[in-house]
Amino acid sequence: MEEHYRSIIEQIGENPEREGLLKTPERVAKAMKFLTHGYDINPDEIIRQAIFHEDYSEMVIVKHIEVYSMCEHHMLPFFGKAHIAYIPDGKIVGLSKIPRVVDAYARRLQVQERLTLEIRDCIQRTLEPKGVAVVIECCHMCMQMRGVQKQNSVTTTSAFTGLFLDNDATRREFVNLVQAKLY
């Protein structure tokens, strides 16, 4: 990968032998491996290793989860927040596992729409709750640094299953709790 980045530096008209660029191909290769390490993670296994049987059957929300990903169309970052809820059906998951699932999918070349669905489907498939809700809000550098160059644009995606899909009151409760400042 380093040699490819060295070639890219040359192709944009820079000298890869210049002092400030000598180690850049190595640093960029390491950064890219970190930014895409989600390919080495099994998100289903993250959930499965922390499932607990509980009678709790009300909404569980983890909100304001930081999202950092790379747009697969331009390989530029997009970042923001994910808000995730589920309604248990006899099983709960360790709360830290939900942000770990977000990271496992976000640390891949992505589009926000697919990221939203992958998170929803993983939680639904592994935990089998009565419903899952996922809302993601992100700023995309491919829209802010290039192309349309709209600095204040934010993209919001959502995906629901079960009670969040079928019951307007449940969906409204989720949206209200995500918007609320409770602490």
C-alpha positions as CSV (number, residue, x, y, z in Angstrom):
1,M,0.0,0.0,0.0
2,E,2.9,2.3,0.8
3,E,4.2,2.1,-2.8
4,H,0.8,3.0,-4.2
5,Y,0.7,6.1,-2.0
6,R,4.2,7.1,-3.0
7,S,3.0,6.8,-6.6
8,I,-0.1,9.0,-5.8
9,I,2.2,11.6,-4.3
10,E,4.2,11.7,-7.5
11,Q,1.1,11.7,-9.7
12,I,-0.3,14.8,-8.0
13,G,3.0,16.6,-8.8
14,E,4.8,16.3,-5.4
15,N,8.2,14.9,-4.6
16,P,7.9,11.9,-2.3
17,E,11.6,12.3,-1.4
18,R,11.0,15.7,0.1
19,E,11.7,15.7,3.8
20,G,8.1,16.3,4.9
21,L,6.8,13.5,2.7
22,L,9.4,10.8,3.3
23,K,7.3,8.8,5.7
24,T,3.9,10.0,4.4
25,P,3.2,6.8,2.4
26,E,3.9,4.7,5.5
27,R,1.7,6.9,7.7
28,V,-1.2,7.0,5.2
29,A,-1.1,3.2,4.8
30,K,-1.3,2.8,8.5
31,A,-4.1,5.3,8.8
32,M,-6.1,3.6,6.0
33,K,-5.7,0.2,7.7
34,F,-7.0,1.7,10.9
35,L,-9.9,3.6,9.2
36,T,-11.0,0.3,7.5
37,H,-10.3,-2.2,10.2
38,G,-14.0,-3.0,10.5
39,Y,-13.5,-5.6,7.8
40,D,-11.7,-7.7,10.3
41,I,-14.6,-7.6,12.9
42,N,-17.7,-9.7,13.1
43,P,-20.4,-7.4,14.4
44,D,-22.8,-10.4,15.1
45,E,-20.2,-11.9,17.4
46,I,-19.9,-8.6,19.3
47,I,-23.5,-8.8,20.3
48,R,-23.5,-12.6,20.9
49,Q,-20.8,-12.4,23.5
50,A,-22.8,-10.1,25.8
51,I,-26.4,-11.3,25.7
52,F,-28.2,-11.5,29.0
53,H,-31.6,-12.9,29.8
54,E,-33.8,-10.2,31.5
55,D,-37.6,-9.6,31.7
56,Y,-37.1,-5.9,30.9
57,S,-39.3,-5.0,27.9
58,E,-39.2,-1.2,27.7
59,M,-37.1,0.8,25.2
60,V,-33.3,0.9,25.6
61,I,-31.6,3.8,23.9
62,V,-27.9,4.5,23.3
63,K,-27.7,7.9,21.7
64,H,-24.9,10.3,20.6
65,I,-22.6,7.5,19.5
66,E,-19.8,9.0,17.5
67,V,-19.6,7.7,13.9
68,Y,-16.4,8.0,11.8
69,S,-16.4,6.4,8.4
70,M,-15.1,6.7,4.9
71,C,-17.3,7.4,1.9
72,E,-16.8,4.6,-0.6
73,H,-17.4,6.9,-3.6
74,H,-14.6,9.4,-2.8
75,M,-12.7,7.8,0.1
76,L,-13.2,11.0,2.1
77,P,-14.5,11.0,5.7
78,F,-18.0,11.3,7.0
79,F,-18.8,11.7,10.6
80,G,-21.5,12.4,13.1
81,K,-23.8,10.6,15.6
82,A,-25.8,7.5,15.8
83,H,-28.9,7.0,18.0
84,I,-29.9,3.4,18.5
85,A,-32.8,1.8,20.4
86,Y,-34.3,-1.6,20.8
87,I,-37.2,-3.1,22.7
88,P,-36.0,-6.3,24.4
89,D,-37.9,-9.6,24.1
90,G,-36.4,-11.5,27.0
91,K,-32.8,-10.6,26.2
92,I,-30.6,-7.5,26.6
93,V,-27.1,-6.8,25.4
94,G,-24.2,-5.1,27.3
95,L,-24.5,-1.5,26.4
96,S,-21.0,-1.0,25.2
97,K,-21.6,-3.6,22.5
98,I,-24.0,-1.2,20.6
99,P,-21.3,1.4,19.9
100,R,-18.9,-1.4,19.0
101,V,-21.3,-2.6,16.4
102,V,-21.5,0.9,15.0
103,D,-17.7,1.1,14.8
104,A,-17.4,-2.4,13.2
105,Y,-19.6,-1.3,10.3
106,A,-18.5,2.3,10.1
107,R,-14.8,1.4,9.9
108,R,-15.3,0.1,6.3
109,L,-15.8,1.9,3.0
110,Q,-19.4,2.9,3.4
111,V,-22.4,4.9,2.4
112,Q,-24.5,6.2,5.2
113,E,-27.7,4.5,4.0
114,R,-26.1,1.0,4.1
115,L,-24.4,1.7,7.4
116,T,-27.8,2.5,8.9
117,L,-29.3,-0.7,7.6
118,E,-26.4,-2.9,8.6
119,I,-26.5,-1.7,12.2
120,R,-30.3,-2.2,12.4
121,D,-30.1,-5.7,10.8
122,C,-27.3,-6.9,13.1
123,I,-29.1,-5.9,16.3
124,Q,-32.4,-7.4,15.0
125,R,-30.7,-10.7,13.8
126,T,-28.6,-11.3,16.9
127,L,-30.7,-10.0,19.8
128,E,-34.2,-10.8,18.3
129,P,-35.9,-7.8,20.0
130,K,-39.4,-6.6,19.5
131,G,-38.0,-3.7,17.4
132,V,-34.9,-1.8,16.5
133,A,-34.6,1.9,15.7
134,V,-31.5,3.5,14.1
135,V,-31.0,7.2,13.2
136,I,-27.7,8.5,12.0
137,E,-26.8,12.1,11.4
138,C,-23.5,12.9,9.5
139,C,-21.5,15.5,7.8
140,H,-19.8,14.3,4.6
141,M,-16.5,15.8,3.5
142,C,-17.3,14.8,-0.1
143,M,-20.1,17.4,0.0
144,Q,-18.2,20.0,2.1
145,M,-14.7,19.9,0.8
146,R,-15.4,19.2,-2.9
147,G,-18.4,19.0,-5.2
148,V,-21.3,21.1,-4.0
149,Q,-19.2,22.5,-1.1
150,K,-22.1,23.0,1.3
151,Q,-20.5,23.5,4.7
152,N,-23.7,23.2,6.9
153,S,-25.3,20.2,5.2
154,V,-26.1,17.2,7.4
155,T,-27.5,13.9,6.2
156,T,-29.9,12.0,8.3
157,T,-30.9,8.4,7.7
158,S,-33.2,6.1,9.7
159,A,-34.2,2.5,9.7
160,F,-36.8,0.7,11.9
161,T,-38.0,-2.8,12.6
162,G,-40.9,-4.3,14.6
163,L,-42.7,-2.0,17.0
164,F,-40.7,1.0,15.8
165,L,-42.0,0.3,12.3
166,D,-45.6,-0.7,13.2
167,N,-46.4,1.6,16.1
168,D,-46.4,5.4,15.6
169,A,-46.4,6.1,19.4
170,T,-43.3,3.9,19.9
171,R,-41.5,5.7,17.0
172,R,-42.5,9.1,18.4
173,E,-41.2,8.1,21.9
174,F,-37.9,7.2,20.4
175,V,-37.6,10.4,18.4
176,N,-38.6,12.5,21.5
177,L,-36.1,10.8,23.7
178,V,-33.3,11.2,21.1
179,Q,-34.1,14.9,21.0
180,A,-34.4,15.3,24.7
181,K,-31.7,16.7,27.0
182,L,-32.2,14.5,30.0
183,Y,-28.9,14.8,31.8
